[in-house]
Amino acid sequence: MRYLVLLGFLGLLLGMSACRTDFDFVESTGELRFSRDTVYLDTVFTNIGSSTYTLKVYNKTETNIKIPIIGFAKGAASKYRMTVDGMVENATKSFSNVELLAKDSMFIFIETTANIADTNPTDFLYTDQIIFGTGNQSQKVELVTLIQDAYFIFPNKVDGIKETIDFGFDEEGNTTQVIGRNLQENHPDNGNEYIWNNTKPYVVYGYAGVPDGKTLTVNPGARIHFHAESGIIVQQGGTLNIAGEKSDTEALEKEVIFEGDRLEPNFTDTPGQWGAVYLRSGSKDHSINHLTLKNATVGIYVQENFGTPLSVRNTQIYNSSVVGILGVFARIDGFNVVINSRTRGLGALACRIGGTYNFTHCTFNNQSSSSTQYAVIIDNFTKDAKGQIIKADLNAANFNNCIIFGSNSRQLSLSKDNTQLFNYKFTNCLLKFNNSDPSFNGNALYDFTNSSLYLNCIRAQNNSDFKADFINPQQNKLQIGTDSAAKGTAEFSFSSGTNDVLGISRSNPSDIGAYNFTIFEED
């Protein structure tokens, strides 16, 4: 009897299951809805894979539906690829009989790798469509990508091992290597790699090396994109000449721009995307003019350089994750230099282990919340990994008509070894420094009443007095407004006959910093 009862229950359950319609699916008839009707995959370089973009597909009806096919209009030949959320089949071009429950949704993830030859020659756009369904019931979502041609500089491989070049020295004095290769005068694809022009961008993988006796010249309007852990290394006897010019439009058509190779909008201001411009000890006669450098780890790293001092003029350095300019017993002359630091690292400018530095009409700003990070750091010694003191003379560190500012109360760090020269002077500078901390009491390095060290300087001690009045430092906009303490307080002998970093002539009385004051829209 119990056996018969169990059979009865089993039959009842089977019958109930046969009657359920919860998971019955009907073929899609064009009722899908999409998070967007066009997916724009941001600009990518030719033959370089894009980031992954997302499309959300909705079934807002009361019915479970089955999509007969999801695929590209160009079929298997499409340069796009996709995966459908929840689908386990190993496919990237099309999916069959995709089920979507009532009132449910799914994600589609889209990528592309295309060649410039695949694009429309009039606008360099590569396009396709994702087709949902078949026949008259089908729906579509447009796909659009701008493909940019470029010169690619990357290390060669031998037996699967990437080429390397000299980078520095380890604790034992042995030469260290980094992935990269020396540039070539007659490269089969790029031609003369010692001259970078504006005909199309350059994309650098690894470090591009400039060896002894060679000069890398970067001409006006050149656009250089560095991959992660990439940059430029100028070896002993080599020279870097960045020859940008003042631009006539907001497109910065004559400016040289160094930045990462991620072109998506959310990477526009992301620090630390690439390595550094590294001018090694013994390199010489460097010149940098009208350069905008963004999102490096160290913007410009210069060691004991020979010949004429490194000349940096009309240059803007933003979002370096460690420091904008790092000089180690270096010789640097800076004019109209703007550095903005917004992350935890060293700061905007670091003049380390002595050297000779002259900066005029520069703006150094540090927006980091770290109390150990500064807009400007100057010292004449450091400790190596073994605890040994390395020291050298600071022959000069002169700052004229400069803004040294930031979000914290102290934006200047001075560290001195008394056995070495430590010569510095600030003239007509706007300095952010609150020395109320007892540790600064009696410290002669910060004696702001000593005119032989601080001449006609304006010292801001908090966020309310003597404001810099930047437009928006979080957005790298360091132009000063009419309320700035820097307005009209510069020493005109350093300003006479010069233009600001935007190419606007300076008048008397002139303004401290790299920019002439401007009237903000809200004023």
N, C-alpha and C positions, 0 to 999 in steps of 0.2 A: 504493500500500500504506500509506504513512504517513497518507494521508488517511483510510483506513478505520480505522486504529488510533486516530486522533484522534476519529473518530466513536464508536468503541467506548468510549473513556474518557469522552466527553461523555455517552453514554447511561448509563454506570455511575454517573456523578455525579448525573445527573438521577434515576436510580432510587433512589440512596441518599437524596437529598433528599426524594423522595416518601415514603420509609419513615420519616423522622424524626418523632417526636412531641414533641420538646422544647418546641415553641412551639404546640402544639395547646391550645386553651382549651375548658373545659366551663363551662356556666352555673353560677353560684354557687347553692348550695343551703342557705345559712344557716350556713356554717362560718367566717365572718369573725370576727376578734377585734379589740377596740378598746382604745386606751390608757385610755379612761374611758367609762362608760356615760352620763354627763351632762356636758355642757360648760357651765360657769357663766361667762357673760360678765359681768364685774363691772359695778357700777352705772354707768350713763351718763345724761347729761342728755337730756331730750326733744329729738329732732331733731338731736342731735349724734352723729356717728359714733363707734363704739367702736374700741378697739384690735383687733389681729388675734389670734385664738386658734387653737390648733393641736389637731387630732385626728389620731392615728396609727391607721391601719387595717392589720391583719396578715392575711396568708394563711399559716397555719402548717401547711397540708396539703402533700402531695407532688404536688399537681395544680395546673396553671395554670388559673386561673378567670377568667371574664368576668362582670362585674356588669352586668345588663341596664340598670339605671338607678340613679343616685344623685341624690336630689332631696329637696325639703322636703315635709313633709306638707301644708303650706298652699299648696304649689305656687308659681305665679308671684306670688301675693299676699303671700308671706312677706316680712317686714321683714329677714330674714337674707339674707346673700349668702355665697357660698363659691367657692373655686377648688380644683381637684384637682391635686395635684402631677403634673407631666408632661403634663397635658392642654392642648392648644394651642387648642381651640375657645373662642370668645369667649362664655362663658356664666357666669352666677353663680347660677342657680337649679336647674339640673339637667344631668346628664351621662349619656350613653348608652354602653353597651357598654364599660365601663371594664375594662381587662385588668390582672390582677395575677398575677405569676409565683409559682410554688411557693416557699415559704419566704421570701417577700419582703414588703415593706410599702410604704405610701405615706402621704403627708401630705394632710390637708384643712385649708384655712385659712378661718376663719369670722369674719365681721364682722356688725354690725347697725347700723341707724339707724332708730329707732322713735319714735313720738309717744306721749305719755302717754295719748292717747285709744285707742291700740292695746292697752293693757294690761288685765289683770284689775282691775276697780275696787276689789276688796277688798284686794289686796296689791301692785298696780302692777307685777306681773311680766308680762313678755312671753315667751311660750314657743312652741316649735315642735319638730319632730323632723327629723332627717336619716334618710331611708328608703333602705336599701340593698337592691336587688332588688325583686321583685314577688310578689304573692300570698302563699301560705302560707310561701314560702321567704324572705320579706323579713326584714330586721333593722333595728333603729332605735337612734339615739342621741338623747337628750333635749338640748334647748337651752333655757337659762333666763337671762334678763336682767332686772335691776331697772331700771326707767326712772324717773327723778326729774324732776319738773317744776321749773321755775325761772323767775326773771325774768332776761332777757338784756339787758345793756347793751353796745351796740356802736356804732361810728362809722357815720354815714351815708355813702353814696357819691354823688358827683356826677360823671357821665360816666365812671364806673368808677374814680374816684379817691377814696380814703377821706378822710374829714374829719380835720383835725388841730387841735391846741390848743397854746398856748404851753408850752414846756418849760424853756427856759433861755436862755443867751447863748453865742455863739461867741467866739473869740479877738478878733474885731473889735468885739464888743459888740452884734452883731446878734441879734435874737430867733430862737431855734431852735424847731422844731415837732416834735411827736410825734403819732403816730396816736391819735386819741381824740375825745371830744366832751364838752361841758359837760352836766351833769345837767339835767333838766327838772322843773318842778313839776307839769306835767300831761301826762305822756307817754301816748300813746294805748294802750300795752300795759302799762306798769309803774305808771301813776299818778304819785304824788309821789315822784320819785327822790331827793329830799333826805332821805327817811326810809326807812331799811332795817330791815325787821322780820324776824320769824322764821317767817312763814307759809310761805315756801318759799325755797330758796337763791337767791342772786344769782350770775350768771356774767358776768364782765366781760371784754370784748374791747377791746384798746387801753386808753387811760387815761381813767378817769372824772374829769371836771374839776369842781372846786368854785370858781366865780368869785367875784369881789369882792362882799362883802355877803351871801353865802350860807353856810349851815351844813349840812354833812352830818352827820346823826345816825344812828348805828348802834345799834339797840336790843338789849336782852338776848336771847341765843339766836340772833342772826343768823349765818348761814353764808355767807361770801363766797368765791367761787372765781374766781381770776384765770387767764386764758389766758397763754401765753408772751408776753413783752414787753408786759405789761399791768400796771395798778395804779391808784393814786389820785393825782391832783395837786390840791393846794389852792393856789389862786392868791393873790396879794396881796389882803388884805382878807377872805379866806375863812377858814372855821373847820371843824375836824374834831372831832366829839364822839362818841367810842366809849364807850357807856354799858353795858358788860357788868356782870353782878352775880355774886356768889358762887353757885355751883351746889350743889344738894343731893344730886346723884347723880354717879356716874362718867360718865354720859352728857354731863356739862357742859352741861346744858340752858339755863343762863343765861349761859354764856361766849360771847363773840363770837369766831369763828374765821375767820382769813384763811389761805387756802392755795391751791394750784394747782387746775386743773380736771381733772387726771388722777386718777381715782378708783381706779385699779388698786392692789392692795396693794404692788407693787414700786415705786410712786411715793410711798409714804407719807413717806419721809424723804429724798427726792432733792433736793439743794440747787439753787437757781437756776432754778426752774420758771417764775417770773414776775418782774416788775420790782420795784416799791417803793411804799411809801406816802411820797409826796414832799410835804413842807410847805415851800413856796417862801418866799423872802425876802418879808417884809411880811405873811405870813399870821399869824393871831393867835388867842389864847385857846383853844388846843387842849387837849383832855382825853381821856385814854385810860385805861380801867379794865376789868380782867378781859378782856383780849385775849390769845388765843393765835395767834401769827403764825408760819407755817411755810414753809420752802422758797422764800423770795424770793431775789432778788439782793442788794438792800439792804433790810433790814426796814423801818426808819423813817429817812428822810433829812429832817432839818430844818435849814433855813438861818435866817438872822437873823430870828427870829420876834418879833412885837410883842405888846403887851398883857401878860396874865399869862403866866408861863413854861409851856411844854408840861408838863403833868402826866401822868406815866406811872405807873400804880399796878397792882399785882397782875397783871402782864403777863409772858408767857413768849414768847420769841423763839428759834426753833430753825432750824438748817440754812440760814442765809443764806450764799450763796456768796461774798459780799464782806465784809459787816459787818452786825451785828444792828441797832445804832443808830449813825447818823452825824450828828453835830451840827457845823455850820460857823458859827462865831460865833453860836451858838444859846443859848437859855436853857431848861434842862430841869431839872425836879424829878422824881426817880425814887424810888419806894418799893415794895419787894417786886417788883423786876424781876429776871427770870431770863433770861440770854442764854447760849446754848451754841453755839459755833462749831466745826465739824468739818472745814472745808475750807480750802484755801489762799486767803487774801484779806487783808483788813486785820486782822480779829479780831472780838471780840464787841462792844466799845464803842469808838468813836473820837470824841473831843472835839477838833475841829480848828479852827485859826486863831482861838483865843481863845473867849470867851463866858462864860457863867455856868452852872455845873452843880452840882447837889446830889443825891447818891444815898445813900439810907439803907436798910439791910437788903436789899441786892441781891446777887445771885450772878452773876459774870461768869466764864465758863470757856471756854478755848480748847484744843481737842483736836487742832489741826493739828500736823503734824510739821515745819512750816516754822519755822525759827529767826527769821524776820523777821515773824512774826505774833504778836500779843499779845492777851491778854484785854482790856486797857485801854490806849488810846493817847491821850495828851494833848499838844497843842502850841499855840503861838500864832503860827505862821507856816508858809508853804509856798512852793514855787516854781510859777509857772504854766508853761504850755507854752512861753513865750518866755524862761523863765529869770528872770522878774521875781519879786522877793520880795513876797508878800502877807502882811501881818501885822496883828494886832489884839490888844487886851488880853485876857488870861485873867483876868477879874475874880474868878472863884472856881471851884475844882474840889474840892468837899468830898465825901469818901467816909466814911460812918459805918457801922460794923457790916457791912462788905461783904466778900465773898469774891472775891478776884482770883486765879484759879488756872488751871492747865492742865497739859498733858503735857510741855512744855518747861521749861527751868530759869529762864527769865525771862519774866514775863507782864505786865510794866508797862513802857511806853515813854514817856519824857518828853523833849520837845524844846523848847528855849527860845530866843527872840530877846531879847537883853538890853535892847533899846530899848523893849520892851512889858512890861506887867504880866504876871506869871506866878505867880498865887496859887493854891496847892493845899494840901490837908491830908488825911491819912488817919488816922482815929480808930478804934481797936479793929477793925482789919481783919486778915484772914488773907491774906497776900500771898505769892505764889510768886516769889522772885527770888534768884538766885545771882549775886552781884557779884564772883566770883573772877576774872572776865576783867579783865586789866590796863586795858582801855579804860574801866572804871568806877572805877578808883582815883582818889580825889581829886575825883570828880564830886559836887558838893554836892547835886545834884538827888536823888541816891540815898543821902543820908546818913541811914541808918535810926536813927541815934542822936540825931538832931535832933528833939526832941519837939514843936517848933513845926510840923514837917512830918509826922512819923510818931509819933502818940501811942498808946501801949499796943498797938502792932501786933505781930502774930505773923508772923514771916518764915520761910517754908519755903524751904530752899536746895537740897533734892533731893527725890527721890520717897519717901524713907523717914522723914524727920523732919516733924513737924507736918502730918500728912495732912489733906486735906479729907474723905476717906472718903465720897465720893459713892457712891450705889447703883450706877449704871452710866452714866457720861457718854457713852459711845458710843451709848446708847439714849435720850439726853436726860433721864436720871433723875438729877437733881442734889440730891435729898434727902440730908442728911448722917446718918451713923450715930454710934453711941456712941463710936467711936474718933476722931472728928473733933476736930481742934484748935479748931474753931469752937464746939464744944459748951460752953456755959456761960461764954463769954469775951467776950460783948458788953457794951457800955456800956448799962446798963438805962435810963438817962434817955432814950435814943432808942427804947426798946422799950416803955416803960410805956403800958399802955392800948391796945396794938396787937395785931393778929393777923398770923400769917404768911401767905404767899401762898395757902395752902390754907384760910385762914379759921380756923386754930387759934390760940387766945389765947396770947400770950407771957407766961411767968412769970419770976420772978427766982431764979437767974441766967438770963439769956436767951442765945440762940445767935446767933452771927454768921451773916449771910446771909439769904436770903429764906425759908428753911424752918426750922422747929423740928426738932431731931434726932428720929430715929425708930429703933426697934429693928428691924434687918433680920431677915428670917426665918431666915437662917443663924446669927444671933447666938443 
